[in-house]
Amino acid sequence: MTATSPVIAVHAGAGEWSDDAATGIAACAEALDAGVEALANGASALDAVVAAVRVFEINPQCNAGTGAVLTANGELELDASVMDGSSLRSGAVGALPPFEHPVDVARAVLEDGRYHLLTGDGAAQFAQARGFVRADPERMITERRRAELRQGIHTTGNTVGAVARDQRGHLASATSTGGIAGTEPGRLGDTPIVGAGTYANAHAACSCTGHGEAFARACAAFWATEHIRKGAQQTADDAVAKVRDDFGGYGGLILLDAHGKVGISRTAANMPHGVGRPDAEHVVGI
């Protein structure tokens, strides 16, 4: 493996997979296929993480895009963010009404360059002005999520994410979520906040999942990238422990350093995840 061999890591969220581990692992494998293919064809790390997250967003078992959890009003509010570690540019959307691929809209915010985060109707207007088509909520809302709302289930769902290093050694991260089931409309967790649930720089890239308020208060993704000198796995373990011990939150994260080392850690019961390289078989687990 050369110093700049491409690598991508993904997660399908920390929370709901205890009774359906095979589905979570399959979701990670499909996302890895898309990300690895992009990297093998010379795409940027940013291209690769977006490609992987797009696959998760159309998987109704995940909590991102189609199949995302519903607010207390029975509506979808979608959050997504991307960050390019080579330029430190980022883009995010929060409480976005139904669009099939929130991560694409987040990338459009990054490429526009004027903002980091757009929310709600403003984010929707921005998306439509750039050619994105607002989706039919009935097509994106699943019966499982309607049942959760009727039963008063308040799950954090399966936030998804990816981190990658490309052939040039550049790093990037992306995260996408529907948030917490049954929450008040307008709630934002860690996913769309730079440094909270998503971060990338020249040294590391991180994507988080779990109790968003705790990860946000811990600035978990930024903290992990800042402490990467301790090694990817040790830093990942320390970051999720910090979220648990200092802020009472559970969840997990994936962390990739500039040398292609991957750290995967969780305090939640399960977190489907995987690592892929163009020259090797995928490694996936729960």
C-alpha positions as CSV (number, residue, x, y, z in Angstrom):
1,M,0.0,0.0,0.0
2,T,1.5,3.3,-1.1
3,A,1.4,6.5,1.0
4,T,-1.5,7.8,-1.1
5,S,-3.5,4.7,-1.7
6,P,-7.2,5.6,-1.5
7,V,-9.4,4.4,1.4
8,I,-12.9,5.0,2.5
9,A,-14.7,4.2,5.7
10,V,-18.5,4.4,6.3
11,H,-21.0,3.9,9.1
12,A,-24.7,3.3,9.0
13,G,-25.5,4.8,12.4
14,A,-25.4,3.9,16.1
15,G,-28.8,2.9,17.4
16,E,-31.4,0.7,15.8
17,W,-29.5,-2.3,14.3
18,S,-29.6,-4.8,17.2
19,D,-32.4,-6.9,15.5
20,D,-31.3,-6.3,12.0
21,A,-27.5,-6.4,11.8
22,A,-27.4,-8.0,8.4
23,T,-29.3,-5.1,6.9
24,G,-27.0,-2.6,8.4
25,I,-23.9,-4.5,7.1
26,A,-25.4,-4.7,3.7
27,A,-26.1,-1.0,3.6
28,C,-22.4,-0.3,4.5
29,A,-21.3,-2.7,1.7
30,E,-23.4,-0.9,-0.9
31,A,-22.1,2.5,0.2
32,L,-18.5,1.2,0.1
33,D,-19.1,-0.1,-3.4
34,A,-20.0,3.5,-4.6
35,G,-17.2,5.2,-2.7
36,V,-14.5,2.7,-3.7
37,E,-15.6,2.9,-7.3
38,A,-15.3,6.7,-7.2
39,L,-11.8,6.5,-5.7
40,A,-10.6,3.9,-8.1
41,N,-11.6,6.2,-11.0
42,G,-9.5,9.0,-9.6
43,A,-12.3,11.0,-7.9
44,S,-11.6,13.3,-5.0
45,A,-12.2,12.3,-1.4
46,L,-15.1,14.7,-1.4
47,D,-16.6,13.0,-4.4
48,A,-16.2,9.6,-2.7
49,V,-17.9,10.4,0.6
50,V,-20.8,12.1,-1.2
51,A,-21.2,9.0,-3.5
52,A,-21.2,6.7,-0.4
53,V,-23.7,8.8,1.6
54,R,-26.0,9.1,-1.5
55,V,-26.4,5.3,-1.4
56,F,-27.4,5.4,2.3
57,E,-29.9,8.2,1.6
58,I,-32.0,6.0,-0.7
59,N,-31.9,3.0,1.7
60,P,-35.2,3.1,3.7
61,Q,-33.5,1.3,6.6
62,C,-31.3,4.2,7.3
63,N,-32.1,7.5,9.0
64,A,-31.2,9.8,6.1
65,G,-33.3,10.8,3.1
66,T,-35.9,8.1,2.4
67,G,-36.8,6.3,5.6
68,A,-35.7,9.1,7.9
69,V,-37.4,9.6,11.2
70,L,-40.3,12.1,11.6
71,T,-40.7,15.1,13.8
72,A,-43.6,15.5,16.3
73,N,-45.5,17.0,13.4
74,G,-45.1,13.9,11.3
75,E,-42.7,15.6,8.9
76,L,-39.3,15.0,7.5
77,E,-36.5,17.5,8.5
78,L,-33.2,16.4,7.0
79,D,-29.7,17.4,8.0
80,A,-26.4,16.8,6.1
81,S,-22.9,18.2,5.9
82,V,-19.7,17.8,4.0
83,M,-16.2,19.0,4.5
84,D,-13.1,19.1,2.3
85,G,-10.0,18.7,4.4
86,S,-7.6,20.0,1.8
87,S,-9.4,23.4,1.6
88,L,-11.2,23.5,4.9
89,R,-14.4,24.4,3.0
90,S,-17.6,23.0,4.3
91,G,-21.3,23.1,3.5
92,A,-24.4,22.0,5.4
93,V,-28.2,22.0,5.5
94,G,-30.4,21.6,8.5
95,A,-34.2,21.0,8.9
96,L,-34.4,20.6,5.1
97,P,-37.8,19.6,3.8
98,P,-37.9,16.5,1.7
99,F,-35.2,16.3,-1.0
100,E,-33.9,12.9,-2.1
101,H,-30.3,13.6,-1.5
102,P,-29.6,16.2,1.3
103,V,-25.9,15.5,1.0
104,D,-26.0,16.9,-2.6
105,V,-27.6,20.1,-1.3
106,A,-24.9,20.4,1.4
107,R,-22.2,20.0,-1.2
108,A,-23.9,22.8,-3.3
109,V,-23.7,25.0,-0.2
110,L,-20.0,24.3,0.0
111,E,-19.4,25.0,-3.7
112,D,-21.4,28.2,-3.5
113,G,-18.9,29.4,-0.9
114,R,-20.9,32.1,0.8
115,Y,-22.3,30.1,3.7
116,H,-21.6,27.1,5.9
117,L,-25.2,26.3,6.9
118,L,-28.6,26.9,5.5
119,T,-31.8,25.7,7.2
120,G,-35.5,25.1,6.6
121,D,-37.3,26.9,3.9
122,G,-34.2,29.0,3.1
123,A,-32.3,25.8,2.4
124,A,-35.1,24.5,0.2
125,Q,-35.2,27.7,-1.8
126,F,-31.4,27.5,-2.2
127,A,-31.7,23.9,-3.4
128,Q,-34.5,24.6,-5.9
129,A,-32.6,27.6,-7.3
130,R,-29.8,25.2,-8.1
131,G,-31.9,22.7,-9.9
132,F,-32.7,20.3,-7.1
133,V,-36.2,19.0,-7.2
134,R,-38.3,18.9,-4.0
135,A,-39.5,15.3,-3.3
136,D,-42.9,14.0,-2.5
137,P,-43.0,13.4,1.2
138,E,-45.3,10.4,0.8
139,R,-42.6,8.7,-1.3
140,M,-39.9,9.3,1.3
141,I,-41.8,8.6,4.5
142,T,-42.0,4.9,5.4
143,E,-44.8,3.1,7.3
144,R,-42.2,2.1,9.9
145,R,-41.6,5.7,10.7
146,R,-45.3,6.5,10.9
147,A,-45.7,3.6,13.3
148,E,-42.9,5.0,15.5
149,L,-44.6,8.4,15.7
150,R,-48.0,6.7,16.6
151,Q,-46.2,4.7,19.3
152,G,-44.3,7.7,20.7
153,I,-40.9,6.2,20.0
154,H,-38.1,8.7,20.3
155,T,-35.2,7.0,18.6
156,T,-32.0,8.7,17.3
157,G,-32.3,6.5,14.2
158,N,-29.4,5.5,12.0
159,T,-27.4,8.6,11.1
160,V,-25.0,7.7,8.3
161,G,-21.6,9.0,7.2
162,A,-18.3,8.5,5.4
163,V,-14.7,9.6,5.5
164,A,-12.2,9.1,2.7
165,R,-8.6,9.7,1.5
166,D,-8.0,10.0,-2.3
167,Q,-5.1,9.4,-4.5
168,R,-3.7,12.8,-3.8
169,G,-3.8,12.2,-0.1
170,H,-6.7,14.6,0.5
171,L,-9.3,13.9,3.1
172,A,-13.0,14.6,3.3
173,S,-16.0,13.7,5.4
174,A,-19.8,13.6,5.0
175,T,-22.7,12.9,7.3
176,S,-26.5,12.8,6.8
177,T,-29.5,12.2,9.2
178,G,-33.1,12.7,9.8
179,G,-32.4,13.5,13.5
180,I,-34.4,12.2,16.4
181,A,-37.9,10.7,16.0
182,G,-40.7,12.8,17.5
183,T,-38.5,15.8,18.2
184,E,-39.7,19.4,18.1
185,P,-39.6,20.9,14.6
186,G,-36.5,22.9,13.9
187,R,-34.2,20.8,16.1
188,L,-30.6,20.6,14.9
189,G,-28.2,18.0,16.3
190,D,-24.5,17.6,15.6
191,T,-24.7,16.5,11.9
192,P,-24.9,19.9,10.2
193,I,-22.5,21.7,12.6
194,V,-18.9,21.9,11.6
195,G,-16.7,20.3,14.2
196,A,-19.6,18.6,16.0
197,G,-20.7,15.7,13.8
198,T,-18.5,16.2,10.8
199,Y,-15.0,17.6,10.3
200,A,-12.0,17.1,8.0
201,N,-8.6,18.8,7.7
202,A,-5.2,17.8,6.3
203,H,-4.6,15.4,9.2
204,A,-7.8,13.5,9.7
205,A,-11.5,13.2,8.8
206,C,-14.3,12.3,11.1
207,S,-18.1,11.5,11.0
208,C,-20.2,10.9,14.1
209,T,-23.5,9.3,15.0
210,G,-25.5,9.0,18.1
211,H,-26.8,11.5,20.7
212,G,-26.4,14.7,18.7
213,E,-26.7,17.2,21.6
214,A,-23.8,15.5,23.4
215,F,-21.6,15.2,20.3
216,A,-22.3,18.9,19.6
217,R,-21.4,20.0,23.1
218,A,-18.2,17.9,22.9
219,C,-17.3,19.3,19.5
220,A,-16.5,15.6,19.0
221,A,-15.5,15.6,15.3
222,F,-13.1,18.5,15.7
223,W,-11.7,17.1,19.0
224,A,-11.0,13.8,17.3
225,T,-9.1,15.4,14.4
226,E,-7.1,17.6,16.8
227,H,-5.9,14.6,18.8
228,I,-5.2,12.3,15.9
229,R,-1.5,12.2,16.8
230,K,-2.4,9.6,19.4
231,G,-3.4,7.3,16.6
232,A,-6.7,6.8,14.8
233,Q,-8.1,4.0,17.0
234,Q,-7.0,5.4,20.3
235,T,-8.3,8.8,19.4
236,A,-11.6,7.4,18.3
237,D,-12.0,5.5,21.6
238,D,-11.1,8.6,23.6
239,A,-13.5,10.8,21.7
240,V,-16.6,8.6,22.3
241,A,-15.5,8.2,25.9
242,K,-15.4,11.9,26.3
243,V,-18.9,12.3,24.8
244,R,-20.1,9.6,27.3
245,D,-18.2,10.7,30.4
246,D,-18.4,14.5,30.1
247,F,-21.7,14.9,28.3
248,G,-23.7,11.7,29.0
249,G,-24.1,10.8,25.4
250,Y,-23.8,7.5,23.5
251,G,-23.0,6.8,19.9
252,G,-20.0,6.3,17.8
253,L,-17.7,7.7,15.1
254,I,-15.3,6.8,12.3
255,L,-12.0,8.5,12.0
256,L,-9.4,8.4,9.2
257,D,-5.9,9.8,9.4
258,A,-3.6,11.1,6.7
259,H,-1.7,7.8,6.6
260,G,-4.9,5.8,5.8
261,K,-5.3,4.4,9.3
262,V,-9.0,4.0,10.4
263,G,-10.4,4.3,13.9
264,I,-13.9,3.0,14.6
265,S,-15.4,3.3,18.1
266,R,-18.8,3.2,19.7
267,T,-20.6,3.3,23.0
268,A,-23.9,2.3,21.4
269,A,-24.8,-1.4,21.3
270,N,-24.3,-1.6,17.5
271,M,-22.9,0.5,14.7
272,P,-22.6,-1.1,11.3
273,H,-19.5,0.1,9.6
274,G,-17.0,-0.8,6.9
275,V,-13.7,0.1,5.3
276,G,-12.9,-0.2,1.6
277,R,-9.9,0.2,-0.7
278,P,-9.7,-0.2,-4.4
279,D,-7.0,-2.9,-4.1
280,A,-8.7,-5.0,-1.3
281,E,-11.9,-6.7,-0.2
282,H,-14.3,-4.6,1.9
283,V,-14.1,-5.1,5.6
284,V,-17.6,-4.7,7.2
285,G,-18.9,-5.3,10.7
286,I,-21.5,-4.4,13.3
